[in-house]
Amino acid sequence: MHLDHATLRTADLEATRGFLEAVLNLKPGYRPPFDFPGYWLYAGDAPIMHLIPGSGAPVGRAGEMLDHVAFRMDGQSERYWALRARLEGLAIPYSTMDLPDLGERRLFIRTPPSAGGGAILLELVFREE
């Protein structure tokens, strides 16, 4: 089993699309003709991130909710450092977590905040060979 895709509700489709294109090199592609706006963003030939409109209203933390979405990234150390450099060049804040016992390095970023102040946490996982 593997994750097929994640769907993000966002109050700003264009800003979120631009962010994911710039940071993760995702590309918009085919999306069925739904009766509401949105994008399917592809990594190669896989539509892994779906964007749909949301109100941008804050979500209550008392109920169950998705905390974050994690992506296993292609490549090892060189791609990790290249993405860190890209984030710094785009002035996108990030945090790191190294897990040597798993042979992994992780970057954490947030999508652009909406008018309601929300942003979605994305975890980018790089596994050393």
Secondary structure, DSSP 8 states (H G I E B T S, - for coil): -----EEEEES-HHHHHHHHHHHH--EE------SS--EEEEETTEEEEEEEE-------SSS----EEEEE-SSSHHHHHHHHHHHHHTT---EEEEETTTTEEEEEEE----TTS---EEEEEEE--
